[in-house]
């Protein structure tokens, strides 16, 4: 009777480092953490100086990337003199980006979408984000493929070309939104652009993963491939969105019925768990974690947030903003560092044609879709606004990380894609981002009276805008009676907004009793009084009161 062979006992199941190798790995990881924190610390000081000296015309992403370039050059000089070797520490790891840095950025974007305007304009936002991004990806990818076949630029396969077109179509929302906020444009248009730029990131990642799934496959290049890719994209998009939505709704029900309001630390801990939960689950079952965490953030902001105590509402909002800021800053700084830390393959013709295709793709996305939407919209998108939207289509952290994540062969193709992506990102951030404010003044987009007023008010500092105030809309203190009265007064609600106000909101959110309301206000007042007692330890109370009156 044959016996089954026993598994070898000399090899561990998991490749666990031990002894000297483990110590070396620990030291290397420690230095990488130290280097990353040092870079972020220097960038925080830089952003503080921008705010202090009121250099509001300069977007923070531009300043941080420029600082990263200077730091990279400095490290290169040190290495050339053989004074130190920081090559391993300054290398940007794609896994670190997708597992640690990107989830907080995307979740905070979804969590900040608490305006009713988002749901009111969901059709327009989806058109720009899904169809617009797909149009841009097809134009860039198709252009690269056909130019390669004509021997004008480096020749690439159709799947590789489409993968690059998809990743380079991810638009960075930071500068665009800062400009629109500074100009005080129509809030509905602001929400339209904001929603499109946030959904666009997730759509671009799913499109890139779709193309990457077909890299090296033997399927025929025709309708079969297209339909297969479309099916994969729809499964990723709707499956991930449904998973994120379901997780958000479960969190709302859980925090509605498990009343943790009197213990904010437990409440906050539960929110952090639910914030990261859909990402891990989606990635584990081969869906898009980014899409899941985005929709989870939107749903948790709309329902779960209002089941929290006022202290946790503020804590959640400020924590997410801080973590997202640090993650964004880290990515932009390493983007600047990467110029000197990665082996590059630079082809001028390939870079120039890619920049042209990116600008054309963005134009074919924005202008026709805006004209089409104007037939169905009460708030029209003006040609000047279309031009600003096109010009402000900056590329940022996500295309850069996606380019490092692509497993293209041979290695020179991967280096070419990485180098070209870095050049395009730097081109859009430094030239288009830096030129947006002069463009606004040249185009005379504001009326003369408001322009004189806004010359002092225009502020492209995202950090200062986000840190100045708590969103009052995110501090819900409506009792059951007040909520019912509010719904009764608003008879103009239609579609999803009516369904949400009438049935979904009452089911998923806790309406406060007078006792809950009183307890929340006492809790906030107690914390505020404690804080004042600690900070107001002056020689005499009267001086503090005088200073306070003077500040007010």
TAFEN-V59628 format. One record per run of one state. SS is the DSSP state (helix for helix, strand for strand, loop for the rest). FROM is the first residue (numbers start at 1). LEN is the number of residues. Records with the same first field share a line. If there is no record, write none. Layout:
BEGIN
SS->FROM-LEN ; FROM-LEN
END
This chain:
BEGIN
loop->1-18 ; 53-7 ; 81-6 ; 91-3 ; 112-4 ; 121-1 ; 150-8 ; 168-3 ; 172-1 ; 184-3 ; 214-9 ; 258-6 ; 285-4 ; 303-1 ; 308-2 ; 342-6 ; 375-8 ; 392-3 ; 396-1 ; 406-5 ; 444-4 ; 458-4 ; 468-4 ; 475-4 ; 490-5 ; 509-3 ; 513-1 ; 536-5 ; 552-1
helix->19-34 ; 60-21 ; 87-4 ; 94-18 ; 116-5 ; 122-28 ; 158-10 ; 173-11 ; 187-27 ; 223-35 ; 264-21 ; 289-14 ; 304-4 ; 310-32 ; 348-27 ; 383-9 ; 397-9 ; 411-33 ; 448-10 ; 462-6 ; 472-3 ; 480-10 ; 495-14 ; 514-22 ; 541-11
strand->171-1 ; 395-1 ; 479-1 ; 512-1
END
